[in-house]
Amino acid sequence: MTIEATANEQFLADYRPYPFDLKQVALEFDLAPAATRVLAALDFQPRESGADLVLDGGKQIKLLSLTIDGAVPDAAHVSRDDETLTIAAAALPSGPFRLETEVQIDPSANTAFEGLYLSGGMFCTQCEAEGFRHITFYPDRPDVMTTFRVLVRSDQPVLLSNGNPVRQEPGLAEWHDPWPKPSYLFALVAGDLVAVSDHFTTRSGRDVALNVWVRPGDQDRAGFAMESLIKSMKWDEDAYGREYDLDVFNIVAVDDFNMGAMENKGLNIFNSKLVLASPDTATDADYERIESVIAHEYFHNWTGNRITCRDWFQLCLKEGLTVFRDQQFTADMRSAAVKRISDVQSLRARQFREDQGPLAHPPRPDHYEEINNFYTATVYEKGAEVIGMLKRLVGDDGYRKSLDLYFQRHDGDAATIEDWLQVFEDATGRDLTQFKRWYTDAGTPRLKMAEDWGDGRLTLRFTQNTPPTPGQPDKPARVIPISVGLIGPNGDEVLPSQILEMTEASQSFSFDGLGARPVVSALRGFSAPVILEREIDDATRAFLLAHDSDPFARWEAGRDLALSALLQLAQGNMAGDDYIAAIGQLIADENADPAFRALCLNLPSEEEIATRLSARGVVPDPDAIHAARTDLARRIAETHEALLSNLYRLMAVPGAYSPDADAAARRSLRIAVLGLLSRIDGGDRAEVLFGTAGNMTERMAALVCLIRRGRGQTALRLLEEEFGDNRLVMDKWFMIQPMVAPVAESVQIAQTLAKRKDFDWKNPNRFRALLGGLAANHAGFHRADGAGYAFTADWLMKMDRANPQIAARMSTAFETWTRYDAGRREKALAALQRMAAMEGISRNLREMVSRMIAARK
C-alpha cells in the first residue's frame, strides 16, 4: 500500500512573520454545554501593506457576527475554509483597527479535548499546540503574543482564567494577564471546585496566593502538590534567579486530559493523576512524578511563557530546557545519582527506540504534518540531554552566565534555537556551529572506543558514526563530550573524571606517567546521548561494578553484565554466572544507596534486550527473551536467597508512610528484592505484603508478583472492591493486568477488560492504561499469532474517531515492527495497513502510520 504525500506538511524554511501586530485581546465567554458564545475583540496594527488577514478557526465554529471598527465588511471580502477565515486586504484599514467576532461552539461534543471542552461537567481548555483555533478565530501561532483580558459568565461556582483577578461576583469573573503571551497559553476553567490554598513570598517581597483546585472530596489528596509547588518556586529563585510575576498561581486537576499537564500562564491545568496523591492510592513513583511535573510546569513560567518559541519547530527550546531544569530540581530534592540513572533508562527506552526506527527526527525537525505528533521523547528528553552537554562544555559558571543573558535578552520574545545558541556564544566566546548539529541531525551516534597501552601511556581512540535516518542518510561528526576516569588495578581512582571533547570522526587522547594499566571508566554520568561500543569482558565489567566511583558508570557496568548474560540466554546459550556472582556483592553492600541497589537489581527490560539483539544483527525472539529474563531472575534468587531474605526484612520501613526520598529508597529496594524472591517462593511473601501493607506502593508491587505467579485474582478483586470508584487506582488496576499477564493470556485479558462498563475508553488515562499495559508486555504484544497487533489496531481506529491525538501517540507501540521475524512483520504490517485504509483517518494517525509503513524492508 502506498500513502501519498499530503498538502498539510509545514516546513521550517517557509517561516514568515505574521503581517499584523496584535496589540491586545478582550474575550467574553457565555458558557453553556452545547452552545457557548465567545465574543473576541482583537486590536491589530498592520506590519505590511496589502496583506490579507488570515485567522485560524476550525469548521466546528459557528460564526455569528464579524465587524471591523464596528462595520460589517463586504461579504465578497470574507472567505472561509475548514481551517481558516480570511479577510481580504481590500476590506482592512491601512492603520490600526479592531476586529470583533462572535461565535458559537459546542464544548459537550468536543471529545478530542482540544480547545474548550467538558470534563465531568466542568469547562476546561487545552490550547497547546493548536487548540485555541477551536475556540474562536485567531492567529493561532506562538509568535503572536499579546495581553489578554477575559470575562467569563457562567452559573458554575468557580471561574478561572490567566493572570490576576479583576472582578469576581456571582455568575461572572474577569481576569487580566499583563504579560504578553501566545494563544496556546490561554486557559479557562469553570466548575464546581474547592481549593487547597497557601501562599509564597518571593525574594522581592511579593505575596503570591497559591491554590490547587480539585473536585469536592479530593482536598485531602492535594497537599503534596502544594508542597511541591512551594519547593519549585523557592528552587527556581535559588538556582536560576527566576521570580514569579503574578499575584496568584492556580493549579486545576482535570480528569479528562490529553497531556500530563499544561503551563498556561498563572493557571496550570493538570491531569488529575499528577496532582492527587495519598498513601493508600498513590505509589512512590506517583509522588515523585507529581513533584517533578509540578516543578516542570512552574519552571515554564520563564522557559516557555516569558520566553516562548517562535514557531513549533522550536518546541525543544522550551521543552528540552524545562525538562533539564526539572531534572536538576529532582536531583536536588532526591538522589542525584539515582535520578541520572533513571533519566538515562527512560531516554534509552523511549528516545533511542525512536531514533532507531521510522519515526526518527531531530530535536528540531525541519518539517511536520501534524505538530501534535512531535511531542516526543526526542523533543523532550533528548532536548534536555543536549542542554546537559552544553552545560558540561561551558562549565557551571558559563552556563549560569549564558542563562542570565538569555533571560535578559529574550524576555517577552518568541525565540529560536539560533537565539539560544547565540547567547552561549556571546557569554562564553565558544563557537557552537558544530554543536548545533545535535539540534538538526536525527539519530543516536555510535561511539567506538579502543585502547592502546605501553610504556606508562594509555591512548584512547574514539570513532563516531551516526547511522542513516529517514531523510538524513549522511551525518557529519558532532561535538561529543566524553567524561572518563581511570581506575587502578587495586580499585583506587588514578585519574578523576575529566571531559574529553571529541570533534572529529576519529580522535585519540593519551594519558602519560601511569604506573600500571588502568581500567577505563568511560562516558561517566552519561555525558552524551550516544551508544558506546568497546571491547570489554565480563571480568572487567564486574570490576567496574565493584569499584567505579561514578554511580552511573557503576550501574552501567552491572547493566552491561546483565545484558551480556541475557543476550546469550536469549540465543539458547548458557550464561549468567559472572553476573549472578557480581550482583551478590552489591546485594551485600550495606554502604550503597538503597535506591541505587534497587536499580541494579532490576534486570534490563525485554524491550531493551530486543533492541540490543537487533543492533547486533540478530532477529529478536520475544518468547525466548521472556524466558531468558525469567530464568536469570530465578537463578539470582536461588543463589542469593539468604542474602535477599535478610535484605527484605531489613528494608521494611517502620512507622507511618512518608513519600520522602529516604523512605522511598528503602521501599524500592525491598520491592526489587520481593520481585526476585517471588520467583522461588511461589508468591507467599507477596500475598502477606498485599494483606498487610499500609500504602499503595507495596500493595501494587505485591500485586505484580501475585499476578506473575498466577495468584492475583483474589488481590485484584479486593482492590476493586476497595477502590472501584477511584479512577486513578482503577487505571493502575486496568494497566497492570495485561502488562504482567502470561504471554498466552495477555490479549485475552485485555479483551475481557475492554468489555467492562468501567472501561471508559474516551478517557485518555483509562485508554492509555489498558492499551499501554498490553504494549508494555513485550512478548504479549508481539505474540506470534498477531493478536496483540490486531487488538491494538482495532482500538486505535476507534479512538481516532474520538480523539486523534491519543490514537496517534499510542500507535508508537508498532514503532519497532520491522525488527522481528517475517511472520510477525507480516501481521504487524497488516494491522498498520488496515489503519491506513480506514475511512476518515485523522491527519494525526495517518502521519504516524504512513511513516511506520514506509520503514518496511
C-alpha positions in Angstrom: 0.0 0.0 0.0 1.3 3.5 -0.9 0.2 6.5 1.1 0.6 9.7 -0.9 2.2 12.8 0.5 -0.3 15.4 1.7 -0.6 19.1 1.3 -0.6 19.6 5.1 3.2 19.5 5.6 4.8 22.5 7.2 8.4 23.5 6.6 10.8 25.4 8.8 12.2 27.1 5.7 8.8 28.6 4.9 8.5 30.6 8.2 7.3 34.2 7.7 6.4 36.6 10.4 2.7 37.3 10.8 1.9 40.5 8.8 0.0 42.1 11.7 0.9 43.1 15.3 -1.8 42.1 17.8 -1.8 44.8 20.4 -4.4 43.4 22.9 -7.2 40.9 23.1 -10.5 41.1 25.0 -12.6 37.9 25.3 -16.1 37.3 26.7 -17.4 33.8 27.3 -21.0 33.0 27.9 -20.6 29.3 28.9 -23.2 26.7 28.0 -22.5 23.0 27.5 -23.8 22.8 23.9 -23.9 26.4 22.9 -21.1 28.6 24.3 -20.8 32.0 22.9 -17.4 33.7 22.5 -17.0 37.4 21.7 -13.5 38.3 20.7 -12.1 41.9 20.2 -8.7 41.9 18.6 -6.8 45.2 18.1 -4.5 44.9 15.1 -1.7 47.0 13.6 -0.7 46.2 10.1 3.1 45.5 9.7 3.0 45.4 5.9 0.6 46.8 3.4 -1.6 44.8 1.1 -1.7 41.7 3.3 -4.8 39.6 3.8 -5.8 38.9 7.4 -5.8 35.1 7.8 -7.2 33.7 11.1 -7.2 30.1 12.2 -10.5 28.6 13.0 -12.0 25.1 12.7 -15.1 24.2 10.8 -16.9 23.4 14.1 -17.0 27.1 14.9 -20.3 28.8 14.0 -19.7 32.5 13.0 -22.5 34.7 14.3 -21.1 38.1 13.5 -17.9 39.9 12.3 -17.2 43.6 12.2 -14.1 45.8 11.5 -14.1 49.0 13.6 -17.8 48.4 14.1 -18.8 48.0 10.5 -19.7 44.7 8.7 -17.3 44.1 5.8 -18.5 43.3 2.3 -19.2 39.6 2.1 -17.1 39.3 -1.0 -14.1 40.2 1.1 -14.6 37.4 3.7 -13.9 33.8 2.8 -13.7 30.6 4.9 -12.5 27.0 4.5 -12.3 24.1 7.0 -9.3 25.6 8.8 -9.1 29.4 8.3 -11.1 32.6 7.9 -9.6 35.2 5.6 -10.5 38.9 5.3 -9.1 40.4 2.1 -6.7 43.3 2.3 -9.2 45.5 0.4 -11.5 45.3 3.5 -8.8 46.3 6.0 -7.9 49.9 7.1 -4.3 50.9 6.5 -3.8 51.8 10.1 -4.8 50.3 13.5 -8.2 48.5 13.6 -10.4 46.4 15.8 -11.8 43.1 14.6 -14.8 41.8 16.6 -16.3 38.4 16.1 -19.0 36.5 17.9 -19.0 32.7 17.5 -20.8 29.7 19.0 -19.1 26.4 19.9 -20.2 23.1 21.4 -17.9 22.0 24.3 -20.1 19.0 25.0 -19.3 17.5 21.6 -15.5 18.0 21.9 -14.2 14.5 22.5 -10.8 15.4 21.2 -10.2 17.6 24.3 -8.6 20.4 22.2 -9.9 23.9 22.8 -12.8 24.3 25.2 -14.4 21.0 26.4 -16.3 19.4 29.2 -14.8 17.0 31.8 -17.4 15.7 34.2 -19.5 18.8 33.9 -16.5 21.1 34.3 -15.5 23.5 31.5 -11.8 23.4 30.8 -9.3 24.2 27.9 -6.3 22.7 26.3 -4.8 25.0 23.7 -1.3 23.7 23.1 -0.4 23.3 20.3 -3.3 24.4 18.2 -6.3 24.2 20.4 -7.3 27.9 20.5 -8.4 27.8 16.9 -11.2 25.6 18.1 -12.5 28.3 20.4 -12.6 31.4 18.1 -11.0 32.8 15.0 -7.4 33.9 15.8 -3.8 34.0 14.6 -3.1 30.8 16.5 0.7 30.7 16.3 3.3 31.1 19.1 5.0 34.2 17.7 1.8 36.3 18.0 2.0 37.5 21.6 -0.3 39.9 23.3 -2.1 40.7 26.6 -5.4 39.2 27.4 -8.5 40.4 29.3 -11.1 37.7 29.8 -14.7 38.0 31.1 -16.5 34.7 31.9 -20.2 34.3 32.6 -21.5 31.1 33.9 -23.6 29.5 36.7 -20.5 27.4 37.7 -19.3 28.5 41.2 -15.6 28.8 40.3 -14.5 30.8 37.2 -10.8 30.9 36.4 -8.5 32.3 33.6 -5.0 33.5 33.2 -3.3 36.3 35.1 -4.7 38.3 38.0 -8.4 38.5 39.1 -10.0 41.9 38.3 -13.6 41.2 39.2 -15.4 38.3 41.0 -19.1 38.2 41.6 -21.8 35.6 41.3 -22.1 34.3 37.8 -19.2 36.4 36.5 -15.4 36.8 36.7 -12.9 39.0 34.9 -9.2 38.2 34.6 -6.3 40.2 33.2 -2.9 38.9 32.2 -0.5 41.8 31.9 2.2 39.6 30.4 2.1 39.2 26.6 1.5 35.5 25.6 0.6 33.4 22.6 -2.8 31.9 22.3 -1.6 28.4 23.1 -1.1 29.6 26.8 -4.7 30.7 27.2 -6.7 28.8 29.8 -10.2 28.9 31.2 -11.7 26.6 33.8 -15.3 26.8 35.2 -16.7 24.2 37.6 -17.6 23.1 41.0 -14.2 23.1 42.6 -12.6 23.6 46.0 -9.2 25.0 46.7 -6.3 23.8 48.9 -4.7 27.2 49.5 -1.4 28.6 50.7 0.9 31.5 49.8 4.5 32.2 48.9 6.5 35.3 49.5 9.0 35.9 46.7 12.5 37.2 47.4 11.5 40.7 46.4 8.6 40.6 48.9 5.7 39.9 46.5 3.0 37.8 48.3 1.6 35.2 45.9 -1.7 33.4 46.6 -1.4 29.7 45.8 -4.4 27.5 45.0 -4.7 23.8 44.0 -8.3 23.4 42.7 -9.8 20.0 42.9 -13.3 18.4 42.9 -15.1 18.3 46.3 -13.9 15.3 48.2 -10.3 15.4 46.8 -8.9 18.1 49.1 -7.1 15.5 51.3 -5.1 14.3 48.3 -3.8 17.7 47.1 -1.4 18.6 49.9 1.7 17.1 48.3 1.1 19.0 45.1 1.0 22.3 47.1 4.2 21.3 48.9 5.8 20.6 45.5 4.8 23.9 44.1 6.3 25.9 47.0 9.5 23.9 46.7 9.6 24.7 43.0 9.1 28.4 43.5 11.9 28.6 46.0 14.3 26.4 43.9 13.8 28.5 40.8 14.8 31.6 42.7 17.9 30.0 44.2 19.1 28.0 41.2 18.2 30.4 38.3 17.3 33.7 39.9 13.7 33.5 38.5 10.9 35.1 40.5 7.2 34.6 40.0 5.5 37.6 38.4 1.7 37.5 39.2 -0.4 37.9 42.3 -1.9 34.4 42.1 -0.8 31.0 40.9 -3.6 28.4 40.3 -3.4 24.7 39.5 -6.5 22.8 38.5 -6.9 19.0 38.4 -8.9 17.6 35.4 -9.9 14.0 34.9 -10.1 14.2 31.0 -6.8 15.5 29.7 -4.6 14.5 26.7 -1.4 15.7 28.3 0.2 15.3 31.6 -0.1 19.0 32.4 -0.1 22.4 30.8 1.9 25.5 31.8 -0.8 28.2 30.9 0.3 31.5 32.4 -0.8 31.6 36.1 -3.4 28.8 35.6 -1.7 25.4 35.2 -4.2 22.7 34.2 -3.1 19.2 35.2 -4.2 15.7 34.6 -5.6 14.6 38.0 -3.1 11.7 38.3 -0.4 14.3 38.5 -2.0 16.2 41.4 -3.9 13.8 43.6 -1.9 11.6 46.0 -2.4 9.8 49.3 -0.5 6.9 50.7 -3.4 4.5 50.1 -4.0 5.5 46.4 -0.6 6.7 45.1 2.8 4.9 44.8 6.2 6.4 45.5 6.6 6.7 41.7 3.4 8.7 41.6 4.6 11.1 44.3 8.0 11.6 42.6 6.2 12.2 39.3 3.8 14.7 40.8 6.8 16.6 42.4 8.6 16.6 39.1 5.7 17.7 36.8 4.5 20.4 39.2 8.1 21.8 39.0 8.2 21.4 35.2 5.1 23.4 34.6 6.0 26.0 37.1 9.5 26.4 35.6 7.8 27.0 32.2 6.8 30.4 33.6 10.1 31.7 32.4 11.3 29.0 30.0 8.2 28.8 27.9 5.9 31.6 28.9 8.0 34.8 29.4 10.2 33.4 26.6 8.3 31.2 24.2 9.2 29.6 20.9 8.9 31.5 17.6 7.3 28.5 15.8 6.6 24.9 16.6 9.8 23.7 15.0 11.5 25.3 18.0 9.4 23.2 20.5 12.6 21.6 22.0 13.8 25.1 23.0 11.1 25.4 25.7 10.6 21.8 26.4 14.2 20.5 26.4 15.3 23.4 28.6 12.4 22.9 31.1 12.9 19.2 31.3 16.6 19.8 32.0 15.5 22.2 34.8 13.0 19.8 36.3 15.7 17.1 36.2 18.1 19.3 38.1 15.3 20.1 40.6 14.5 16.4 41.3 18.2 15.6 41.6 18.4 18.3 44.3 15.3 17.1 46.1 16.2 13.4 46.0 19.2 11.3 44.9 21.2 12.9 42.1 22.8 9.6 41.1 19.5 7.7 41.0 17.8 10.5 39.1 20.5 10.5 36.5 20.3 6.7 36.0 16.5 6.9 35.8 16.7 9.6 33.2 19.1 7.5 31.1 16.8 4.5 31.4 13.9 6.5 30.1 15.9 8.0 27.3 17.1 4.7 26.1 13.7 3.0 26.4 11.9 5.7 24.5 14.2 8.1 22.6 16.8 5.6 21.5 14.0 3.4 20.2 12.6 6.5 18.4 16.0 7.3 16.9 16.4 3.7 15.6 13.0 3.5 13.8 10.8 5.1 11.2 9.8 7.9 13.5 13.3 9.3 13.9 13.6 13.0 13.8 15.9 15.7 15.1 15.2 17.7 18.3 14.4 20.5 15.9 12.6 19.0 12.9 12.6 20.8 9.6 9.1 19.7 8.6 6.0 18.1 10.0 2.4 17.2 9.0 0.8 17.3 12.4 2.5 19.2 15.2 0.9 17.1 18.0 2.9 14.1 16.7 6.1 15.9 17.6 5.6 16.0 21.4 8.1 13.2 21.5 10.9 11.8 23.6 13.4 13.3 21.1 12.0 16.8 21.6 11.7 16.5 25.4 14.3 14.0 26.7 16.9 14.4 24.0 16.4 18.1 24.1 17.3 18.0 27.7 20.4 15.9 27.1 21.6 18.4 24.5 21.4 21.2 27.1 23.2 19.0 29.6 26.0 18.5 27.1 26.1 22.3 26.5 26.4 22.8 30.3 29.3 20.3 30.5 31.2 22.1 27.7 30.9 25.6 29.1 31.0 24.7 32.8 28.7 25.8 35.6 29.8 29.4 35.6 29.5 29.7 31.8 26.0 28.1 31.9 24.7 30.5 34.6 26.2 33.5 32.7 24.6 32.3 29.5 21.2 31.7 31.1 21.2 35.2 32.8 21.9 36.7 29.3 19.1 34.6 27.8 16.5 35.8 30.2 17.8 39.4 29.9 17.9 39.5 26.1 14.8 37.5 25.2 12.3 38.2 28.0 9.0 38.8 26.1 10.3 37.2 22.9 9.4 34.2 20.8 12.8 32.8 20.4 14.7 30.2 18.2 17.4 27.6 18.7 19.7 30.1 16.9 18.9 32.7 19.6 19.6 30.2 22.3 23.0 29.2 21.0 23.9 32.8 20.3 23.7 33.8 24.0 26.1 31.0 24.8 28.5 32.1 22.2 28.3 35.7 23.4 28.5 34.8 27.1 31.4 32.3 26.8 33.1 33.0 23.5 32.7 29.5 22.2 31.9 28.7 18.6 28.8 26.4 18.6 28.4 25.9 14.9 29.3 22.3 15.0 27.4 21.7 18.3 24.2 22.9 16.5 24.1 19.5 14.7 22.7 18.0 17.9 19.6 20.1 17.2 19.4 19.5 13.4 20.5 15.9 12.9 18.4 12.8 13.9 19.8 9.6 15.1 21.9 8.3 18.0 25.7 8.4 17.4 27.6 5.2 17.8 30.9 5.9 19.7 33.6 3.2 19.4 36.4 3.2 21.9 39.7 1.3 21.6 42.6 1.2 24.0 46.4 1.1 23.4 48.7 0.6 26.4 52.5 0.8 26.6 55.4 2.4 28.5 53.1 4.0 31.0 51.0 5.6 28.3 47.3 4.9 27.7 45.8 6.0 24.4 42.1 6.0 23.9 41.0 6.1 20.3 37.4 7.1 19.5 35.4 6.9 16.3 31.9 8.2 15.9 29.2 7.3 13.3 25.5 8.1 13.2 23.5 5.7 11.1 21.1 7.0 8.4 17.6 8.0 9.5 14.6 8.9 7.3 15.5 11.9 5.1 19.1 12.1 6.5 21.4 9.5 5.0 24.7 11.2 5.9 25.6 12.6 9.3 28.8 14.7 9.8 30.8 14.4 13.0 29.3 16.1 16.1 30.8 17.6 19.2 30.7 14.8 21.8 31.8 15.5 25.5 33.2 12.2 26.8 33.7 12.0 30.6 36.3 9.5 31.5 38.1 8.3 34.7 40.9 5.8 35.2 40.9 3.2 38.0 44.0 1.3 39.1 44.2 -2.5 39.5 43.6 -2.1 43.3 40.3 -0.2 42.7 41.6 3.2 43.5 41.0 6.2 41.3 44.1 7.0 39.3 42.6 9.9 37.3 39.4 11.6 38.3 36.7 12.4 35.8 37.6 14.8 33.0 35.8 15.8 29.8 37.4 14.8 26.5 35.9 16.9 23.8 35.6 15.0 20.6 35.0 17.0 17.4 36.3 14.7 14.6 35.1 11.5 13.1 38.2 9.8 14.7 40.2 11.2 17.5 42.8 10.0 20.1 43.5 11.1 23.6 46.6 10.0 25.6 47.4 9.8 29.3 51.1 9.5 30.4 53.0 8.6 33.5 50.8 5.7 34.6 52.4 3.0 36.8 50.1 0.2 35.7 47.5 -0.3 33.1 44.2 1.2 34.5 40.7 0.2 33.8 38.9 2.9 31.9 35.6 4.2 33.2 34.0 5.8 30.1 31.0 8.0 29.5 30.7 8.8 33.1 27.4 10.4 34.1 26.2 9.5 30.6 28.0 12.7 29.4 26.5 12.4 25.9 23.4 10.6 24.5 25.4 8.0 22.4 25.8 4.3 22.2 29.2 3.4 23.5 30.8 0.3 21.9 34.0 -1.1 23.4 35.7 -4.4 23.7 35.3 -5.3 27.3 34.9 -8.7 29.0 32.7 -9.7 31.9 35.5 -9.7 34.4 36.2 -6.0 33.7 32.5 -5.2 33.9 32.4 -6.9 37.3 35.5 -4.9 38.4 33.8 -1.6 37.4 30.6 -2.7 39.2 32.6 -3.3 42.3 35.0 -0.3 42.2 33.8 2.6 40.0 33.3 5.8 41.9 30.9 7.2 39.3 27.4 5.9 40.2 26.2 5.9 36.6 29.2 4.1 35.3 29.0 1.6 38.1 25.3 0.9 37.3 26.1 0.7 33.6 28.8 -1.9 34.2 26.2 -4.1 36.0 23.6 -3.4 33.3 26.1 -4.5 30.6 27.0 -7.5 32.6 23.3 -8.5 32.9 22.7 -7.8 29.2 25.7 -9.9 28.2 24.2 -12.8 30.0 20.6 -12.2 28.7 21.7 -11.9 25.1 23.4 -15.3 25.4 20.5 -16.9 27.2 18.0 -15.5 24.6 20.0 -17.2 21.9 20.0 -20.6 23.7 23.4 -20.4 25.3 24.4 -20.9 28.9 25.5 -17.7 30.7 25.0 -15.5 33.7 27.3 -17.0 36.4 29.6 -13.9 36.4 26.6 -11.6 36.7 25.0 -13.6 39.5 28.2 -13.5 41.5 28.8 -9.8 40.9 25.2 -8.9 41.9 25.6 -10.8 45.1 28.4 -8.5 46.1 26.1 -5.5 45.5 23.3 -7.1 47.5 25.6 -7.4 50.4 27.0 -3.8 50.1 25.4 -2.1 53.0 27.1 1.2 52.2 25.4 1.6 48.8 22.3 3.8 48.5 19.2 1.6 48.7 17.6 3.2 45.6 20.8 2.6 43.6 20.9 -1.0 44.7 17.3 -1.4 43.6 18.1 0.0 40.2 20.9 -2.5 39.9 18.7 -5.4 40.9 16.1 -4.7 38.3 17.1 -6.6 35.2 17.1 -4.9 31.7 13.6 -4.9 30.2 12.6 -7.3 27.4 12.4 -4.4 25.1 16.0 -3.4 25.9 17.2 -6.9 25.2 15.4 -6.9 21.9 16.9 -3.6 21.0 20.4 -4.8 21.8 19.9 -8.0 19.8 18.6 -6.1 16.8 21.6 -3.7 16.9 23.8 -6.8 16.6 22.0 -8.0 13.6 20.1 -10.8 15.4 16.4 -11.1 14.9 14.9 -10.9 18.4 12.5 -13.7 19.5 10.1 -12.2 22.1 9.3 -15.6 23.6 13.0 -16.5 24.0 13.8 -13.1 25.5 10.9 -13.5 28.0 12.1 -17.0 29.0 15.7 -15.8 29.4 14.8 -12.9 31.6 12.6 -15.1 33.8 15.3 -17.8 34.1 18.0 -15.3 35.1 15.8 -13.7 37.8 15.0 -17.1 39.2 18.7 -18.1 39.3 19.7 -14.9 41.1 17.0 -15.6 43.7 18.1 -19.2 44.2 21.8 -18.3 44.5 21.3 -15.4 46.9 18.1 -16.4 48.7 19.6 -16.0 52.2 21.0 -12.5 51.4 17.8 -11.4 49.7 15.6 -12.7 52.5 17.6 -10.8 55.1 17.6 -7.6 53.0 13.8 -7.9 52.6 13.4 -7.8 56.3 16.0 -5.0 56.9 14.4 -2.7 54.3 10.9 -2.7 55.9 10.1 1.0 56.7 8.7 1.4 60.2 6.0 3.9 61.1 3.5 5.8 59.0 4.0 6.2 55.3 6.1 9.1 54.1 6.9 9.9 50.4 10.3 11.3 51.3 13.4 10.2 49.4 14.9 8.0 52.1 11.8 6.0 52.8 11.0 5.7 49.1 14.6 4.4 48.5 14.2 1.7 51.2 10.8 0.6 49.7 12.3 0.5 46.2 15.0 -1.9 47.3 12.5 -4.1 49.3 10.3 -4.3 46.3 13.1 -5.2 43.9 14.1 -8.0 46.3 10.5 -9.1 46.6 10.3 -9.4 42.8 13.3 -11.8 42.8 12.2 -13.8 45.9 8.7 -14.3 44.4 10.3 -16.3 41.6 11.1 -19.0 44.0 8.7 -18.7 47.0 5.5 -19.1 44.9 4.4 -15.6 45.9 3.9 -16.3 49.6 5.7 -13.1 50.7 3.8 -11.1 48.2 0.5 -12.4 49.5 1.4 -11.4 53.1 2.6 -8.0 52.0 -0.6 -7.3 50.0 -2.7 -8.0 53.0 -0.6 -6.0 55.5 0.9 -3.1 53.5 -0.3 0.4 54.6 0.5 2.0 51.3 -0.2 1.6 47.6 3.4 1.3 46.7 3.9 -2.0 48.4 0.4 -3.3 47.5 0.9 -2.7 43.8 4.4 -4.3 44.0 2.9 -7.3 45.7 0.1 -7.5 43.2 2.6 -7.7 40.3 4.3 -10.6 41.9 0.9 -12.4 42.6 -0.3 -12.0 39.0 3.0 -13.3 37.7 2.7 -16.4 39.9 -0.9 -16.9 38.9 -2.3 -15.9 42.3 -3.6 -12.4 41.5 -7.4 -12.9 41.3 -8.2 -12.5 44.9 -6.0 -9.4 45.3 -7.5 -7.9 42.1 -11.0 -8.5 43.5 -10.1 -6.9 46.9 -8.5 -3.9 45.2 -11.6 -3.4 43.0 -13.9 -3.7 46.0 -12.0 -1.1 47.9 -11.2 1.4 45.1 -13.8 0.7 42.4 -14.9 4.3 42.4 -11.4 5.8 42.4 -10.4 6.4 38.8 -6.7 6.7 39.4 -6.4 3.5 41.3 -8.6 1.7 38.8 -6.3 3.0 36.0 -3.5 1.1 37.7 -5.8 -1.9 38.0 -6.6 -1.9 34.3 -2.9 -1.4 33.3 -1.2 -4.0 35.5 -3.2 -7.0 34.3 -2.3 -7.1 30.6 1.2 -5.8 31.4 2.1 -8.7 33.8 -0.1 -11.4 32.3 1.4 -14.6 30.9 2.1 -14.3 27.2 -0.7 -16.7 26.2 -3.3 -14.8 28.3 -2.3 -11.2 27.7 -4.5 -10.3 24.8 -7.5 -12.3 26.1 -7.2 -10.4 29.4 -7.1 -7.1 27.5 -10.1 -8.1 25.5 -12.1 -9.0 28.7 -11.2 -5.8 30.4 -12.2 -3.8 27.3 -15.7 -5.2 27.6 -16.2 -3.9 31.1 -18.6 -1.0 31.7 -16.0 0.9 33.5 -13.6 0.8 30.6 -14.3 4.4 29.8 -12.2 4.4 26.6 -12.8 8.0 25.8 -11.0 9.0 29.0 -7.3 9.2 27.9 -6.0 7.8 31.2 -8.2 4.7 31.1 -7.4 4.1 27.4 -3.6 4.6 28.0 -3.8 2.2 30.9 -5.2 -0.7 29.0 -3.6 -0.3 25.7 -0.3 0.9 27.2 -0.3 -2.1 29.6 -0.6 -4.5 26.7 2.1 -2.7 24.7 4.4 -2.9 27.8 4.1 -6.7 27.8 6.8 -7.2 25.2 6.1 -10.8 24.4 2.4 -10.4 24.8 2.1 -7.5 22.4 4.4 -9.2 19.9 2.6 -12.5 20.1 3.4 -14.7 17.1 -0.3 -15.0 16.2 -0.6 -11.3 15.7 -3.4 -11.0 18.3 -1.7 -8.1 20.1 -1.3 -6.2 16.9 -4.9 -6.8 15.8 -6.4 -5.8 19.2 -4.4 -2.6 19.4 -5.2 -1.6 15.8 -8.9 -2.1 16.4 -8.9 0.2 19.4 -6.7 2.8 17.8 -9.1 3.1 14.9 -12.0 3.5 17.3 -10.1 6.1 19.4 -9.1 8.0 16.2 -12.7 9.0 15.5 -13.0 10.5 19.0 -9.5 11.7 20.0 -6.9 11.7 17.2 -4.1 12.9 19.5 -4.3 9.8 21.8 -4.7 7.4 18.9 -1.5 8.8 17.2 0.6 8.7 20.4 -0.5 5.2 21.2 0.3 4.0 17.7 4.0 4.1 18.6 3.5 0.6 20.0 4.2 -0.5 16.4 7.4 1.5 16.1 9.8 -1.4 16.1 7.7 -3.8 14.0 10.4 -4.2 11.3 13.0 -5.8 13.5 11.1 -9.1 14.2 10.7 -12.3 12.2 8.9 -12.5 8.9 5.7 -13.9 10.4 5.4 -11.1 13.0 6.3 -8.5 10.4 3.5 -9.7 8.1 0.9 -9.4 10.9 2.1 -6.1 12.1 2.1 -4.7 8.6 -1.4 -5.9 8.0 -2.6 -4.1 11.2 -0.8 -0.9 10.0 -2.3 -1.1 6.5 -5.7 -1.7 8.0 -5.4 1.5 10.0 -4.1 3.4 7.0 -7.1 2.3 4.9 -9.6 3.4 7.5 -12.2 5.8 6.1 -11.8 9.3 7.6 -8.5 8.6 9.3 -7.2 11.7 11.1 -4.2 13.6 10.0 -2.6 12.7 13.3 -2.8 8.9 13.0 -2.3 9.0 9.2 1.1 10.6 9.5 2.3 8.1 12.1 1.1 5.0 10.3 2.4 6.1 7.0 5.9 6.7 8.4 5.9 3.3 10.0 4.7 1.5 6.9 7.4 3.3 4.9 10.0 1.5 7.0 9.2 -1.9 5.7 12.1 -3.8 4.3 
